[in-house]
Amino acid sequence: MNAPLAIERDGSVAVIMLDHPPVNALAHRLRTALLTAIERLDSDPTVQAIVLHGAGRNFIAGADISEFDQPAQPPLLNELLFRLESCNKPVVAALHGAALGGGAETALACHYRAATSDLKIGFPEVTLGLLPGAGGTVRLPRLVGWKASLELMTGGKPIDVDRATAIGLVDRRIDGDVRAGAVAWARELVAGGALPRRLRDLGAPEATAELFAEWRAAMPATAWRLPAPGRIVDALEASATRPFDQALDRARELFEECRRSSESRALRYLFFAERGSSLDRDAALRVESAGVIGAGTMGAGIAISLATAGLAVTLVDSKPESLAAGLARVASTIEGSARKGRMTVADAAAAVARVRGSGDLKELSAVDLVIEAAFENLAVKRGLFAELGELCKPQAVLATNTSTLDVDAIAAASGRAADVAGMHFFSPANIMRLVEIVRGRESSRATLATLRAVTKRIGKIGVTVGNCYGFVGNCMLYAYGREKELMLLEGSTPEAIDRALEEFGMAMGPNAVGDLAGLDIGYQARRQWNERPDDPRFYRVSDRLAELGRYGQKSGRGFYRYDGSDRKRQPDPEVLELIRAEAKALGVAQRKIADSEIVERCIYALANEGARILEEGIAASPADIDVIWCNGYGFPRHRGGPMFHADTIGLAIVIEAMRRYEGEQGPQYWTPTPLLASLAEREGTFAGWQAGRADGV
Ligand code: T1G
């Protein structure tokens, strides 16, 4: 294993070049080597200044997140940064790429900070349920003040070099070779007799007594569901009211409280789960051009994602008016991103220019990748893939965006099934991060690796899943939705169910989601499902609403009314009457249903269905299921996903509740999946089961 850093001399300036792939995370071995290097250079009389720089694309991506579940090993980052800041000669941070979390705190412990244009500096700890625990809460306010510190740390979003320079976090922008620029600057500093500038020597800026109380009051209610945001404010407040070292001690205490929380464990679990299995880069084919078939909402969204990531895109639609509308949507959406500051105007113009329209499939003969997003009908898709199989070049990968149809049936029509797989985007495709990559029976390794690589390149999370009805996400959605539909008939209401699940942390309750997606869409899909349970109560209310033309937001009425100018959902007495009438017709007894039952039945139904999907090999791991539900269905990230959550509750407790519902509801839906039952029996967890499989146990 190579050394995690190297010392390079440039005359009287010594450069510490961190080299700890893939992102220079401050793992134990890097901290140890860095401490040794600092002590050596600080005591070397021939060294007049030190530059700290990172090899690769990043400065330092932060502490090593994987170390937080193990006992901390000295030197702790706090100690290391105290020693770095204590150097008796100027230390210049040469920043590029990511300088995040502990990486930003390391930059703060340096005396001077230079950065290139690709800098992304910030404090994302809050997204991991943590807080900056290595001095950031004490040093940062001394440099940029309280408001910027509160924004950066409770928001967690990195900033670029211009913003960092504007607030004083970066002293000097260097375009081009930041290492060389920093070395030249270090020489200037030495020549000018500049001394080390230590933030710990500065007093904390004045803070009004109300500042932190006002900040707390302004934080959204959802921020208080997590341990970190409030504790970040506490840590910063301690910096305003206590001497440096005591404030640092307080920050460490608060950090430890966060680190031990189940929310932080869940968020750190997801961080690695979302980076999943290896990208199999060696097998991936090169993709620089793509064709998208179908210029509707999904096709345009997919085209936007591809073009924004730098791919040349040919958007094909046989209807000129649909194509024109699709191209207009692509342009307006990308230009809108520039207006919102998400990309530069120049980048937006370049992305729009990368998308061209055509009415002729033959224009796709030379593209590297085709993504079909045509009408959700098997005959239509099979016809298209038969043509694509003929006209596309041999190395092209052919993907279908189907959400419910059999990928194998579509692949077979192409005559080259090895080149075909599913690429199930979630709507809106340019926003939602999740893509289910559906493995067909004959999908080759190259095809799957190529789709994984393209998904990563367009900034999304690709999860490879098996080919069954609804794949993983929508298959589990039926179990979740089934329970809420049954509880409507049993006496609950759309607003009670949505409120209970939103309080649990779901981004949106299932009835509101149905109204958003369109109740007609679900209605059509259920008609095509040949394994639909033989139960007249199954999605009875959703079906009745769709049959009445109450499709949801698009028709102004669904589970809710959307009359107001703000289009906010309003309870609708007519819906309650309809539900009661259906319940009466079905002979379903009415009762009051507690929030706890609503959450248990919907969430445990997910875990049980997830266990079945694992047993059948449709999902490769519980973590894949959790990534799908947290990125495609709004499952609360601080609970880790349905499988992680079930582990956290305890499978024995989950099974006990399921047995209770089995007694009340009957065995049709509540018989525990054998895997779940056996794990509960031996007090196991889904995570432990997966680890055992990984070890080949
Ligand atoms: N620790 C451990 N591994 C990390 C890591 C980290 N901080 N960051 C990335 N990796 C791994 C990742 O798992 C993947 O591994 C590979 O690097 C490439 O990652 C003390 C408490 C830097 C913007 O939250 O945001 O510091 O899959 O695919 O798209 O107070 O990684 O290859 O095996 O994301 O180019 C705070 C997290 C930590 C930053 C690069 N820092 N990382 O994006 O690559 S807490 C963060 C990122 C902390 C201090 C506090 C991104 C990136 P594998 P990738 P990328």
Boltz pocket constraint, residues with backbone or C-beta under 6 A from the ligand:
constraints:
  - pocket:
      binder: B
      contacts: [[A, 22], [A, 23], [A, 25], [A, 58], [A, 61], [A, 62], [A, 63], [A, 64], [A, 65], [A, 66], [A, 77], [A, 98], [A, 100], [A, 101], [A, 102], [A, 103], [A, 105], [A, 124], [A, 125], [A, 128], [A, 130], [A, 131], [A, 132], [A, 133], [A, 134], [A, 136], [A, 271], [A, 272], [A, 275], [A, 276], [A, 277]]
      max_distance: 6.0
